[in-house]
Amino acid sequence: MFYVTFHGGSVSNAINNVHAYDVINGEPTCVTTAALQTPAKSPPLNELRDIVFGPGDRLYVINGYKDASQVLVYNGKPDADHTHAYLGIYADARVSDGVVHPFALAFDGSDRAYVSSQDSNVVTALQAPGGVVKRARTLPLASFLKAQKGKRFLDGTFVASSIGDLPASPRRAPSNLSRPAGLDVLFEAVPSKKNPKRRRVAHSVRDVVVCGTSLYVADEPGNTVKIYDLRNGKTQGQLQGQIADAQFLGAPVHLLAQGEHLYIGSSATDTVLRYHLGTGELRTVLSGVRTIAGMCFDNTGNFYVASREDRAIYHCGTDFSAPQPFISGLADNPEFLVYAASSASTLTSTT
């Protein structure tokens, strides 16, 4: 089963739910346009982003709009009508002021979560309380950040912004952490009569992925993927290295871990890059897909990639041959793409 989230919002044709596709008679068929149940007790869905099958056989979904800023939890096993039952809120601004306009979510081997938020430009580390679904708690500040004397950071911060005092920051604005350890941020002007110098964040942190004992973070405005330390059983947060190439890697947004490789969607070059987690080799494996969004593999190793501009999903073989249309004519821009094998008793995801 393929799950797709979309840009959403309030504009015409916006999709504020998850579409689920199955492959029937060799062709992708939409089995539901509302894969997430929305009972009266659940928050309104708006600008959904990352979707992750995670701990407890649950489905975690980013409800990304800035007035929502939530990580929602659903039953990981769909009902007979291919929908997932709503269970509760995993994280929101009440957990940490850092959770503002969240984009992506990743879990490590101890079920700790790492949430990237665009408006605060930080990655927040969380630990679920276990058992019934209720809000997570923030993990202690990353030990690397604790060592920054005279600086303060938002609760649970694991990766900090290079500029702390952002327009969406709380009144007690956090400190910045200089680059390269701090994430880059770019602004755009949005002047008003009352404030002709008003601005907002235009480009900031995007996807996050855990591989082994490291967290990989897409620093879109910095044109790099940064690698942070997760070792010693506690959140260390120290920058270990960067994946950068001025010729091939620009504006990374989406990441995908598969086997011994990390796949990077390079939006500025319309390419997918493959980084070997062991050797550090970086090479282009796919090109020509405009405004690359979500990526995934199916259970036979075929590769799929979404294009926001084309409102389509492409696929190619295990050898990364020329991408061919898989799902076309989407009403909204696709954002995240997940493949989950649902025929077994448990769901598995390649993202």
N, C-alpha and C positions, 0 to 999 in steps of 0.2 A: 504494500500500500504506500502511495506517495501522498505526503501532506504538504500543503503550500500555504504560507501566510502572504499577505498582501500589504501594500502601502496603507490602504484604508483612509480613515478620516471622514470628513463631511462632504466632500466634493461628489459630483455626479459619478456614478458607477463605482464608487469606493466599496471595497469588500472588507468588512470588519468581522470576519470569521475565518475558519480554516476550511479549504476545499480538500477533499480526500479523493484520490484517484486509484482505481484498481486497473490491472491489465486484463482485459477480457477479450478472448479471441485474438490476442496479439495486439490489441489497440487499447490505449489509455482511456478509461471511461470514468467520468466523475460520478462517484457513488453517493456523495453528499456535499452540498455547498455550505453546510453548517455542522462541521464535525465537532464543535464545542457546544455543549448544551448551555443555554442561557436562561435558567429559571429566575424567578423574581428575586431570589436572594443573592444572585451573582451580580458582580459589577458589570456595567455596560462595556462592551468590547470596542476598542478604538485603537487603530494603528498597531495591530499585532506584529510582533517581530519574531524573536527566536522561539523555537518549539523543540523541546528536549524530552525524550523518554528517559527518566532518571530514577533515583532511589525510591524504593517502595512500590515498584511497578506502577508509577504514576507518570502523568504527562504534565510537564511544566511549560507554561506559555507566557511570554512577555506581553503584557498589555501596555504598550509603549507610550501612548499619548501623555503629554506632560501633566494633564489634569488627572490622569489615572496613575501612571508610574507604578505598576504592580507586576509581580510575578504570580500568576494564578496556577492552581493545581487542579488536575482532572484525573479521573480514573484512567489508568494506562490501557485498559482493555475496553474496546468499543462495545456498545450495545448492538442488538440485532440490526438496528437501523444505521449502523456505522457512526454513531455519535458517542462522545465521551462525557461522562457525568461530572458535573462541577463539584469539587470538594472543598475549596477554600482559597485563602490568600497565603502565599508563602512569604512574600516580602513586599514592602511598599515604603513610602517615606516615613511611616511611623517606626520602622525598623532602623532606618538611617537616613539622614538628610542627603546622603550621597546618591540614593536611589531616585534620580530625577531624569525622566525620559529614558528609561532603560532600553538597551538594544539587544544584548546577548547574555547567555548564561552557560556556564560549564561547571561540571562536578568533578572532584578528584576522587581518588580511591577510598577516601574516608567519608564520602558523602558531604564534604564541605562544598559550598557553592561560591562561584565567583560571577558577579553581575557587573557588566559594563554599562555605564549611563552616559548618554551623550551631553546632557546639559551641565552636569557636574564634572565631566571628563575624568572620572575615576573608575576604578574597579573595586567593588565592595565585597568583602569576604563574609560569608554567612554559614551558620551551622543550624540545621533543623533540630527542633527539640525532640523529634522522634515520636512514634506512636500516631495519635490522631493528628490531622492536619491543623496546624495553627502557625502563626507567624514565626519565622526563624528569628534567631538572635545574631547579632554581629559577633564575629570573632574579634579577639583583641587586635589592636592596631598592629600591622606588620612590624616585626621586630626591627627591620631596617629603618622604618620610618620613626620608630621610637627613639632611635639613636640620633635623630636630627634635632639637636638641642635648640631650644627656643622656638620650635615650630609646633603647630597643632594641626590635626587633620580630622576630617569627618569620621564619625564612628565606623569602625570596620574597614577603613581604607586599606587596601592591599597594594594598589598602584595609584599614585597620585598624579595630579595635573601639574604641568609646568607653570600654569597660571592658576592660582587658587581662588582669587576674587572674581568669579564669573557672574554674569547677570542673574543666573538662577541659583546662586549660592545663598545659603541662609544668612541671616544678619551677621552672625559671628563667622565671617568668611574664613575658610581654612587657608593655611599657608600653601605656598607653591613649593615644588621640588624641581630644581633646575634640570634641564635636559642634560644627558639623554635619559636619565632614570624617570623624570617626569614626562608625561605624555604631552605632545604638541597640541595646539588648539588654534583655529583660525576663526575670525569674526567676520560678520557682514553688518553693514550699517542699516538700521531701521529707524530713521529719525522721526520724531513727532514734534508737534508744536511746543509741547511742554519740555521735551528733551531732544533737541536737535542732534545731540551726540549719542543717542541711544544706539545700542548694538546688541547683537545676539550671537550665540555660537553657531557657526556655519558648518565647520568640520571638526570632528573630535574623535574620541575612541570609538571603535566599532567591535568587531567580533573577538571572542575569547575562546581558547581551546586548551585543555589540559593534556599534556603528553608526558607520561612518566612522572618525574618530580619537577616539572617545569610548567609554567603558565605562559602561553603564547598570546600576545595581545596585538591586534591590528591597530596601529597608530596611523590612521588615514592621513592627517595633514603632515605627519612626519615622514611619509613614504617608507615606513619601516614596519616590520613585525618585531616586537620586542619580547624578550624572553626573561621571565622572572623566576626566582628560586622558590620552590615549595618544600624543600627538604627539612629533615630533622623533626618531623611530626608537628611542626608549628609553621605558621605563615611567616616566611622570612622576608619576602618582598624585594630582595636585592636584585638589581639588573645583572643578568648573566651574559647577555649578548644581544645582538640585533641581526635581523635578516634584512639586508638592504642591497640594492643594485640600481644605481642611477639610470642605467640604460633600460632595464627590463621591469623594475618594480616601482609602481606609482599608485598612490591612493589605495592601499589595500583595505578592503571592507569585510569580505567573507573568508573564513578559514575552515578547513576540513582536515581532520586527522584520520588517516587510514593506514594501518600497518606501520611500516617504518618511515612513512612519508607524511609531510604536512603540505596540503594544497592551499594555494593562496590566490584569491581572485584579485587581480591587479586592474582596478577600474580605469586608471588613467591610460593603460596600454591595451585594454580589451583582451587580456591574456590570462590564462591560468598557469601559475608557476608551481613546480613541485620541488620541495625542499626535503633532502634526506636528513632525518633526525640524527643519524649517526655520523655521517661524513660531512654534513653541511653543504653538499652539492645543491646548487640551485639551477633549475633549467625550465624553459618554457615547454609545456606539453600540449597546450591548446591555444588557439588564437582566433580572432574574428568574431567573438561573441560580445556584443555591445553592452555596456553597463552591467557587468557581471554581478549577479546576486548569489542566491543559495546554490550549494553543490551537494551531491551525494553519490554514492555507489549503490547499485542493487545487489542482491545476493549472488549474482553470477559475475560481478566485477565490472559491469557496464557503468559508465560515468554519465552523470546528468548535471546540467548547469542551467540556471535561470538567467534570463535577460530582462532587466527592468524596462529598457527602452523598447524592446521588441514585444513586450508582454507575452513572452513565450518561454518554454523550457526545451532545451536541446539535449540530445544524447549522442554518445559515440561508444564504440566498442572498448574493450579492455586495452587496445593498442592506441587509444586516443586518436582515432581516425577523424576525418572531417565531421564536425557536428551536424546532425540532422534534426529537423523539427520532431519533437515528441508531443508536446501540448502547445497549440497555438491559439491565438485569438482570445487571450485572457482579458477580462473586462478591466482589470487593475494591474498595477505593476507588482510582479511577484517579488517577495523579499527573501524568505527562508524556505528551504526545500529539504525534506526528510524522507528517507525510505525506511519503512518498518515492516519486518516480516511478521504478519499477524496470524498466520495459520497455525503456529505452534502455541503452546500454552502460555508462553511469555513473549513479550514484544522485544525485539532487538533493533537498535538504530545504528546507522553508520555515521551519525554526527554527534 
